[in-house]
Amino acid sequence: MAADDHTPVERLLARKSEHDETYAQKISQRAAQSQRSLEGYLQAGNRPRWMERLGEIEAGVAAARRRLERAYDALRSEYAGDPEGFAIRWHEIATTWSFDDVNLLIEQHNEWFPIERRLPVNPRTRDYVLINGKSYRRDPLTPDWILTHFPPRLP
């Protein structure tokens, strides 16, 4: 099996075992064989990682939206009488804005969520089932996302 053919779980365990050779010994036999459930995590007071990650993604998107809104409002004030100058400058800002932290979380979510939630696979599509009619996947934040939410037009 090539390195690219490993599942996310196999890659995680390989990284863990590289750093700590006794990692496998630290997991008790009972813990390795017990069924995990959302109810069990919540009763133990630990939220599953997918739940924490979704909260981090939502907080990251909200923080980015607030920062963009402040930059957008400041630029609109600065270019109040110059719609073309505003559009050019806003496009420049949108293309250089960094969403690296949030996009990393989104990438991790898209890779791990179906495994962590144990989503079944639809045999017809050969993809994970939809959740409430929607895909679990999140789109990364891009300059197009900025321009959709904050159009380069003056009122």
C-alpha positions as CSV (number, residue, x, y, z in Angstrom):
1,M,0.0,0.0,0.0
2,A,1.5,3.4,-1.0
3,A,1.7,6.2,1.5
4,D,-1.1,8.0,-0.3
5,D,-3.4,4.9,0.0
6,H,-3.5,5.0,3.8
7,T,-6.7,6.1,5.4
8,P,-6.7,9.2,7.7
9,V,-6.9,6.9,10.7
10,E,-3.8,4.9,9.6
11,R,-1.9,8.1,9.0
12,L,-2.8,9.4,12.5
13,L,-1.8,6.2,14.2
14,A,1.5,6.1,12.2
15,R,2.3,9.7,13.3
16,K,1.5,8.8,16.9
17,S,3.6,5.7,16.9
18,E,6.5,7.6,15.3
19,H,6.5,10.0,18.3
20,D,5.7,7.5,21.0
21,E,6.5,3.8,20.6
22,T,4.4,2.9,23.6
23,Y,1.3,4.6,22.2
24,A,-0.4,1.4,21.4
25,Q,0.4,0.0,24.9
26,K,-1.2,3.0,26.5
27,I,-4.6,2.1,25.0
28,S,-6.2,-0.4,27.3
29,Q,-7.8,-3.5,25.8
30,R,-11.2,-2.4,27.0
31,A,-10.9,1.1,25.5
32,A,-9.8,-0.3,22.2
33,Q,-12.8,-2.6,22.0
34,S,-15.5,-0.5,23.5
35,Q,-18.1,1.1,21.3
36,R,-17.9,4.9,21.2
37,S,-21.1,7.0,21.1
38,L,-21.9,10.6,21.2
39,E,-23.9,10.0,24.4
40,G,-20.8,8.4,26.0
41,Y,-18.6,11.3,25.1
42,L,-21.1,13.8,26.5
43,Q,-21.6,11.8,29.7
44,A,-17.9,11.7,30.2
45,G,-17.7,15.5,29.8
46,N,-15.6,15.3,26.7
47,R,-16.9,16.7,23.4
48,P,-15.9,14.7,20.3
49,R,-13.2,16.3,18.2
50,W,-15.6,16.9,15.2
51,M,-17.9,18.9,17.5
52,E,-15.0,21.0,18.8
53,R,-13.7,21.5,15.3
54,L,-17.1,22.7,14.0
55,G,-17.2,25.3,16.8
56,E,-13.7,26.4,15.9
57,I,-14.6,26.8,12.2
58,E,-17.8,28.8,13.1
59,A,-15.8,31.1,15.4
60,G,-13.0,31.5,12.8
61,V,-15.5,32.4,10.1
62,A,-17.3,34.9,12.4
63,A,-14.0,36.5,13.4
64,A,-12.9,36.8,9.7
65,R,-16.3,38.3,8.8
66,R,-16.0,40.9,11.6
67,R,-12.4,41.8,10.4
68,L,-13.5,42.0,6.8
69,E,-16.5,44.2,7.8
70,R,-14.3,46.7,9.5
71,A,-11.9,46.8,6.6
72,Y,-14.8,47.1,4.1
73,D,-16.4,50.0,6.0
74,A,-13.1,51.8,6.4
75,L,-12.4,51.5,2.7
76,R,-15.9,52.6,1.8
77,S,-15.3,55.7,3.8
78,E,-12.0,56.3,2.3
79,Y,-13.3,55.9,-1.3
80,A,-16.7,57.5,-0.8
81,G,-16.7,59.4,-4.1
82,D,-14.6,57.0,-6.1
83,P,-16.5,53.7,-6.9
84,E,-13.9,52.5,-9.4
85,G,-11.0,53.1,-7.0
86,F,-13.0,51.3,-4.3
87,A,-13.6,48.3,-6.5
88,I,-10.0,48.0,-7.6
89,R,-8.6,48.4,-4.0
90,W,-11.2,46.0,-2.6
91,H,-10.3,43.3,-5.2
92,E,-6.6,43.8,-4.2
93,I,-7.5,43.3,-0.5
94,A,-9.7,40.3,-1.2
95,T,-7.0,38.5,-3.2
96,T,-4.4,39.0,-0.5
97,W,-6.6,38.2,2.5
98,S,-5.4,35.1,4.4
99,F,-7.8,32.4,5.7
100,D,-5.1,29.9,6.4
101,D,-6.1,28.9,9.9
102,V,-9.8,28.5,9.2
103,N,-9.1,26.7,5.9
104,L,-6.9,24.3,7.7
105,L,-9.7,23.4,10.1
106,I,-12.1,23.1,7.1
107,E,-9.7,20.8,5.4
108,Q,-9.4,18.6,8.5
109,H,-13.2,18.6,8.9
110,N,-13.7,17.5,5.3
111,E,-11.2,14.7,5.8
112,W,-12.1,13.4,9.3
113,F,-15.8,14.2,9.9
114,P,-17.3,11.2,8.1
115,I,-14.9,8.9,9.9
116,E,-15.4,10.5,13.3
117,R,-19.2,10.5,12.9
118,R,-19.2,7.0,11.2
119,L,-21.3,8.2,8.4
120,P,-22.6,5.4,6.2
121,V,-21.8,5.3,2.5
122,N,-24.5,5.5,-0.1
123,P,-23.9,2.6,-2.5
124,R,-25.4,4.4,-5.4
125,T,-23.2,7.5,-5.2
126,R,-20.3,5.7,-3.4
127,D,-20.1,8.8,-1.2
128,Y,-21.0,9.5,2.4
129,V,-24.7,10.0,3.0
130,L,-26.2,13.5,3.2
131,I,-27.0,15.1,6.6
132,N,-30.4,16.7,6.5
133,G,-30.1,16.8,2.7
134,K,-26.8,18.5,2.6
135,S,-23.2,17.4,2.3
136,Y,-21.0,17.5,5.4
137,R,-18.2,19.1,3.4
138,R,-17.4,22.8,4.0
139,D,-16.1,25.0,1.3
140,P,-12.8,26.8,2.0
141,L,-12.9,30.6,2.4
142,T,-11.6,32.3,-0.8
143,P,-11.4,35.7,-2.4
144,D,-14.7,34.9,-4.1
145,W,-16.3,34.3,-0.7
146,I,-15.2,37.8,0.3
147,L,-16.5,39.3,-2.9
148,T,-19.9,37.5,-2.5
149,H,-20.4,38.7,1.1
150,F,-18.8,42.1,0.6
151,P,-19.4,43.2,-3.0
152,P,-17.0,45.8,-4.5
153,R,-19.7,48.4,-5.0
154,L,-20.3,51.6,-3.2
155,P,-23.9,52.3,-2.1
